[in-house]
Amino acid sequence: MAKLRVHNDRIEVQLTPAEKSLALRSDDIVVLQSDIRSATITDDPWIWIRGIRRRGTEIPLVVAVGVWKYHGGSDFVIVKGKRQAVVLELAGGEFARLIISTNHAGQLIDSLRVTAAEVDEPSLD
């Protein structure tokens, strides 16, 4: 399963070798935190997949890994079975949305909230 690393200024999605192979992609995904418009936890990530598969692999309701193209851009998807997922809506960059199955969805959302609060709150010094 892909590892999600939250930094002060970015999120890194580190793909496993198998995921890179299934997605037909050689590099990991890096998203600037300033590009994240919203983050949603979903128990049914399959309903969030839109458009048609442009590059990657899909076995419906089992696994979907790769790039899905729709009329407004592209989404990157890593969905496995019925696992909970995080949907990140993005304002800029390579993808309009990331849909990523993870066992740590709540922790990821909490990490994004803490980082946003640290950045947005003015200093009292």
C-alpha contacts under 8 A as a table, 3 or more apart, distances in Angstrom:
res1	aa1	res2	aa2	distance
1	M	15	L	7.35
1	M	16	T	6.57
1	M	19	E	7.85
1	M	102	T	7.56
2	A	13	V	6.38
2	A	14	Q	5.46
2	A	15	L	4.64
2	A	16	T	5.81
2	A	19	E	7.61
2	A	102	T	7.91
3	K	12	E	7.92
3	K	13	V	5.82
3	K	14	Q	5.05
3	K	15	L	6.69
4	L	11	I	6.88
4	L	12	E	5.76
4	L	13	V	4.80
4	L	14	Q	6.35
5	R	11	I	5.62
5	R	12	E	5.07
5	R	13	V	6.57
5	R	14	Q	7.72
6	V	10	R	6.35
6	V	11	I	4.63
6	V	12	E	6.58
6	V	108	L	7.69
6	V	111	S	7.08
6	V	112	L	7.63
7	H	10	R	5.19
7	H	11	I	5.92
7	H	12	E	7.93
8	N	33	Q	7.77
8	N	115	T	6.30
9	D	32	L	5.90
9	D	33	Q	5.42
9	D	34	S	7.36
10	R	30	V	6.72
10	R	31	V	5.46
10	R	32	L	4.15
10	R	33	Q	4.79
10	R	34	S	7.90
11	I	30	V	5.78
11	I	31	V	5.21
11	I	32	L	6.33
11	I	33	Q	6.57
12	E	28	D	7.21
12	E	29	I	5.83
12	E	30	V	4.58
12	E	31	V	6.48
13	V	28	D	5.89
13	V	29	I	5.04
13	V	30	V	6.30
14	Q	28	D	5.13
14	Q	29	I	6.77
15	L	18	A	7.91
15	L	19	E	5.70
15	L	20	K	6.01
15	L	27	D	7.81
15	L	28	D	5.75
15	L	29	I	7.96
16	T	19	E	5.13
16	T	20	K	6.24
17	P	20	K	5.10
17	P	21	S	6.22
18	A	21	S	5.06
18	A	22	L	6.14
19	E	22	L	4.99
19	E	23	A	5.88
19	E	65	V	6.80
20	K	23	A	5.14
20	K	24	L	5.82
20	K	25	R	5.02
20	K	26	S	5.87
20	K	27	D	7.39
21	S	24	L	5.07
21	S	25	R	6.58
21	S	26	S	7.76
22	L	25	R	7.88
22	L	56	G	5.56
22	L	57	T	5.46
22	L	65	V	6.16
22	L	66	G	7.04
23	A	55	R	6.40
23	A	56	G	4.01
23	A	57	T	6.24
23	A	65	V	5.26
23	A	66	G	4.09
23	A	67	V	7.21
24	L	55	R	6.54
24	L	56	G	5.71
24	L	66	G	7.19
25	R	66	G	7.90
31	V	35	D	7.00
31	V	36	I	7.84
31	V	93	G	7.41
32	L	35	D	5.37
32	L	36	I	7.17
33	Q	36	I	5.39
34	S	37	R	7.92
35	D	90	L	5.35
35	D	91	A	4.92
35	D	92	G	5.65
35	D	93	G	7.56
36	I	39	A	7.48
36	I	88	L	6.59
36	I	89	E	5.97
36	I	90	L	4.63
36	I	91	A	6.19
37	R	88	L	7.47
37	R	89	E	5.44
37	R	90	L	5.43
37	R	91	A	6.07
38	S	88	L	5.84
38	S	89	E	5.18
38	S	90	L	7.32
39	A	86	V	6.69
39	A	87	V	5.62
39	A	88	L	4.60
39	A	89	E	6.40
39	A	109	I	6.88
40	T	86	V	5.58
40	T	87	V	5.08
40	T	88	L	6.61
40	T	109	I	7.98
41	I	84	Q	7.13
41	I	85	A	5.81
41	I	86	V	4.65
41	I	87	V	6.37
41	I	105	A	6.47
41	I	106	G	7.52
42	T	45	P	5.88
42	T	84	Q	5.80
42	T	85	A	5.40
42	T	86	V	6.30
42	T	87	V	7.40
43	D	82	K	7.26
43	D	83	R	6.78
43	D	84	Q	4.57
43	D	85	A	6.51
44	D	47	I	6.28
44	D	48	W	7.84
44	D	82	K	6.51
44	D	83	R	7.56
44	D	84	Q	6.71
44	D	85	A	7.54
45	P	48	W	5.40
45	P	49	I	7.13
45	P	79	V	6.77
45	P	82	K	7.64
45	P	83	R	7.85
45	P	84	Q	6.98
45	P	85	A	5.88
45	P	99	I	7.19
45	P	101	S	7.62
46	W	49	I	5.60
46	W	61	L	7.10
46	W	79	V	7.44
47	I	50	R	7.90
48	W	99	I	7.61
49	I	68	W	7.65
49	I	77	V	7.54
49	I	99	I	7.77
50	R	68	W	6.92
50	R	69	K	7.63
50	R	70	Y	6.53
51	G	68	W	5.89
51	G	69	K	5.29
51	G	70	Y	4.27
51	G	71	H	7.54
52	I	68	W	5.29
52	I	69	K	5.45
52	I	70	Y	6.55
53	R	56	G	6.78
53	R	57	T	7.89
53	R	66	G	7.45
53	R	67	V	6.09
53	R	68	W	4.33
53	R	69	K	6.26
54	R	66	G	7.78
54	R	67	V	5.65
54	R	68	W	5.36
54	R	69	K	5.88
55	R	66	G	5.63
55	R	67	V	5.19
55	R	68	W	7.08
56	G	64	A	7.64
56	G	65	V	5.60
56	G	66	G	4.08
56	G	67	V	6.18
57	T	63	V	7.61
57	T	64	A	5.72
57	T	65	V	5.39
57	T	66	G	6.34
58	E	62	V	7.79
58	E	63	V	5.63
58	E	64	A	4.26
58	E	65	V	6.47
59	I	62	V	5.40
59	I	63	V	5.27
59	I	64	A	6.33
60	P	63	V	6.44
60	P	64	A	7.18
61	L	80	K	7.62
61	L	81	G	5.59
61	L	82	K	7.34
62	V	79	V	7.98
62	V	80	K	5.78
62	V	81	G	4.50
62	V	82	K	7.86
63	V	78	I	7.57
63	V	79	V	5.62
63	V	80	K	4.53
63	V	81	G	5.99
64	A	77	V	6.47
64	A	78	I	5.74
64	A	79	V	5.12
64	A	80	K	6.58
65	V	76	F	7.63
65	V	77	V	5.26
65	V	78	I	4.51
65	V	79	V	6.45
66	G	76	F	5.68
66	G	77	V	5.42
66	G	78	I	6.76
67	V	74	S	6.47
67	V	75	D	5.67
67	V	76	F	4.66
67	V	77	V	6.29
68	W	74	S	5.58
68	W	75	D	5.21
68	W	76	F	6.36
68	W	77	V	7.26
69	K	72	G	7.99
69	K	73	G	5.96
69	K	74	S	4.40
69	K	75	D	6.45
70	Y	73	G	5.55
70	Y	74	S	6.04
70	Y	75	D	8.00
73	G	95	F	7.04
73	G	96	A	6.34
74	S	94	E	7.69
74	S	95	F	5.24
74	S	96	A	5.86
74	S	97	R	7.35
75	D	95	F	5.17
75	D	96	A	5.55
75	D	97	R	4.80
75	D	98	L	5.81
75	D	99	I	7.61
76	F	95	F	6.50
76	F	97	R	6.47
76	F	98	L	4.95
76	F	99	I	6.39
77	V	98	L	5.95
77	V	99	I	4.81
77	V	100	I	6.02
78	I	99	I	6.12
78	I	100	I	4.77
78	I	101	S	6.05
79	V	83	R	7.61
79	V	85	A	7.36
79	V	99	I	6.97
79	V	100	I	5.81
79	V	101	S	5.02
80	K	83	R	6.17
80	K	101	S	6.19
83	R	101	S	5.95
83	R	102	T	6.96
83	R	103	N	7.36
84	Q	101	S	5.70
84	Q	102	T	6.18
84	Q	103	N	6.75
84	Q	105	A	7.13
85	A	99	I	6.62
85	A	100	I	5.24
85	A	101	S	3.93
85	A	102	T	5.47
85	A	103	N	7.86
85	A	105	A	6.37
86	V	98	L	7.83
86	V	99	I	5.82
86	V	100	I	5.41
86	V	101	S	6.41
86	V	102	T	7.17
86	V	105	A	5.89
87	V	97	R	6.90
87	V	98	L	5.68
87	V	99	I	4.56
87	V	100	I	6.59
88	L	97	R	5.49
88	L	98	L	5.10
88	L	99	I	6.55
89	E	96	A	6.23
89	E	97	R	4.62
89	E	98	L	6.78
90	L	93	G	7.53
90	L	95	F	7.03
90	L	96	A	5.05
90	L	97	R	5.48
90	L	98	L	7.82
91	A	96	A	6.69
92	G	95	F	7.19
92	G	96	A	6.85
93	G	96	A	7.39
95	F	98	L	7.09
102	T	105	A	5.74
104	H	107	Q	5.34
104	H	108	L	6.26
105	A	108	L	5.16
105	A	109	I	6.35
106	G	109	I	5.21
106	G	110	D	6.17
107	Q	110	D	5.02
107	Q	111	S	6.08
108	L	111	S	5.07
108	L	112	L	6.32
109	I	112	L	5.14
109	I	113	R	6.30
110	D	113	R	5.08
110	D	114	V	6.24
111	S	114	V	5.23
111	S	115	T	6.19
112	L	115	T	5.20
112	L	116	A	6.03
113	R	116	A	5.10
113	R	117	A	6.06
114	V	117	A	5.12
114	V	118	E	6.22
115	T	118	E	5.14
115	T	119	V	6.29
116	A	119	V	5.17
116	A	120	D	5.97
117	A	120	D	5.24
117	A	121	E	5.87
118	E	121	E	5.86
119	V	122	P	7.97
